[in-house]
Amino acid sequence: MKRIISLLMLAAAITSCSDKTVHKAMDAAGCNLITEYVASFNATDEELYIQEYDNSEAAQFLTDNVPYFECPDKELEKTYYFRWWTYRKHVKATPEGYIITEFLPEVGWAGKYNAINCPAMHQFSEGRWLRDPKYLLDYARHWCREKEDASKYSYPIAYSFLEFHKAHPCMELIAESYEDLKTIYHMWYPKRWDDEVKMFWQLDGYDGMEVSVSGGLNKDATGYRVTLNSYMYADAVALATIAQMLGKDEDVKYFQEEAAKMKSIVNDRLWDESARFYKVIPRHLDMSFSHAREQHGYVPWMFGIPDADRNDAWLQLTDPQGFKAPYGPTTAEQRAEGFKVIYEGHACQWNGPSWPFATAQTLTALARTLHRDGEGAAVTKDMFFETLQTYSNCHRRVNEDGQTVCWIDENQDPFTGEWIARKMLIESGHQYKERGKDYNHSSFCDIVISGLIGVQPQLDGSIVIEPLLPEGEWDWFSLSRIPCAGKEVSVVYDKTGEKYGVKPGLTVYLDGKKVAHVNDYSTRIVI
């Protein structure tokens, strides 16, 4: 049974003077960390493509915008700031406002201003924690203008807008974009709905997952995929919620029915009971499941689609014959026929390599499973933390000078850590120099903020804080200046009180004032 502490149950007695002292200390530490990390990242960076904020402006951008994070695991801490440093590179000013890019060089398959909607869910989940909401407000409006591009790749747009709204309340955006979001939702029906089979299908590549095991290693393969059908569920739920906020009762009923339909499709049609996993049904006559479990089978847990009795699927994450690997998880289970990690053919293969895109989805799904269902035989905080550390350590490359530097790219050898597409494109003399460098098609900071530290803004304005750190793992940590439900939240844990000069335990501050204190970080707090 989870212990829950409500703000109404807490005596939050602490002097304003001591509040200010603690926050000054955290701010000073955060500024120092940003200065040190940015200097080290800049020193080893070949700045090939510059958008709105170049490297000389990186420290100021991070200081102004990102939540400060400090912990004893300095590699994890370093990756956190590295990912904010790279996210800053993708802020692009256009004549119509800011957008967030996926690739820094211009690529031929992008839409207007080099925008691609495939990673937008990750870009919104990450960017919602920036203190200044103007970047995502503009970016959201971009997709409402570019509806055709917004429905090119699989992407739950209404869900993403609503997640942003939870951190930065923006009813004006929600209200003005509602009809556009409805239009985009309905655009998927003529594009991808199979009226005979009663499911959505998708090309593997337009899920961002080409050359897959379930697709027979064919980059143009199609299937009834868990991903798009789950995204349609998430958008139906979000649209029903928005309609309710706007008092549109008929729309509420319609989208609630859509959500129920999509949940049934995922749970009843795409769950392989014999494999205990969600799987692709390739588009062929006999409608049988793919032979392989693939990592994107965890996507339904991102949106709360499965019941807890299916959580045994998570055992595959820590199975070396499943998805577990030194630089994993792998995108297909390693026991599957067709699993391979090769350096020939298409540069972006989903038949085994590790992809930050998929790892971010999996960790987000696992965090939400733990927050929703609690720990059990198949899902534990240790599993989450170990996978997060593996993911953090994947953000590295040994450069030509033999120096280990922070790096994020497209896909990775799960056994050696080599960045596969990068190596292949360099050897082939590809037209885009370092195409995948600083690749912005995954999240990391959001997983730390909303998963590891467990800060979760709610639509009703409340904030849930439920860390997923295994018991006794760290003696201290702090995450401060978090924009959350229109407020600013800071979370501090100090086992002895000696690190931050606070009462031993976990303390939560809201707009600079203490509002909650518990003895350890295993308690769920609601403020």
ZIRA-V333642 format. One record per run of one state. SS is the DSSP state (H for helix, E for strand, L for the rest). FROM is the first residue (numbers start at 1). LEN is the number of residues. If there is no record, write none. Layout:
ss=SS from=FROM len=LEN
ss=SS from=FROM len=LEN
This chain:
ss=L from=1 len=3
ss=E from=4 len=3
ss=H from=7 len=3
ss=L from=10 len=6
ss=H from=16 len=28
ss=L from=44 len=11
ss=H from=55 len=11
ss=L from=66 len=2
ss=E from=68 len=4
ss=L from=72 len=2
ss=H from=74 len=16
ss=L from=90 len=1
ss=E from=91 len=4
ss=L from=95 len=2
ss=E from=97 len=4
ss=L from=101 len=11
ss=H from=112 len=3
ss=L from=115 len=5
ss=H from=120 len=8
ss=L from=128 len=6
ss=H from=134 len=12
ss=L from=146 len=1
ss=H from=147 len=4
ss=L from=151 len=6
ss=H from=157 len=11
ss=L from=168 len=3
ss=H from=171 len=22
ss=E from=193 len=2
ss=L from=195 len=4
ss=E from=199 len=2
ss=L from=201 len=1
ss=E from=202 len=2
ss=H from=204 len=4
ss=L from=208 len=4
ss=E from=212 len=1
ss=L from=213 len=9
ss=E from=222 len=3
ss=L from=225 len=1
ss=H from=226 len=20
ss=L from=246 len=3
ss=H from=249 len=21
ss=L from=270 len=1
ss=E from=271 len=2
ss=L from=273 len=4
ss=E from=277 len=2
ss=L from=279 len=2
ss=E from=281 len=2
ss=L from=283 len=11
ss=E from=294 len=1
ss=H from=295 len=9
ss=L from=304 len=4
ss=H from=308 len=11
ss=L from=319 len=13
ss=E from=332 len=1
ss=L from=333 len=17
ss=E from=350 len=1
ss=L from=351 len=3
ss=E from=354 len=2
ss=H from=356 len=18
ss=L from=374 len=7
ss=H from=381 len=14
ss=L from=395 len=1
ss=E from=396 len=3
ss=L from=399 len=5
ss=E from=404 len=3
ss=L from=407 len=4
ss=E from=411 len=2
ss=L from=413 len=6
ss=E from=419 len=1
ss=H from=420 len=9
ss=L from=429 len=16
ss=H from=445 len=8
ss=L from=453 len=2
ss=E from=455 len=3
ss=L from=458 len=5
ss=E from=463 len=3
ss=L from=466 len=10
ss=E from=476 len=9
ss=L from=485 len=2
ss=E from=487 len=8
ss=L from=495 len=10
ss=E from=505 len=6
ss=L from=511 len=2
ss=E from=513 len=6
ss=L from=519 len=5
ss=E from=524 len=3
ss=L from=527 len=1
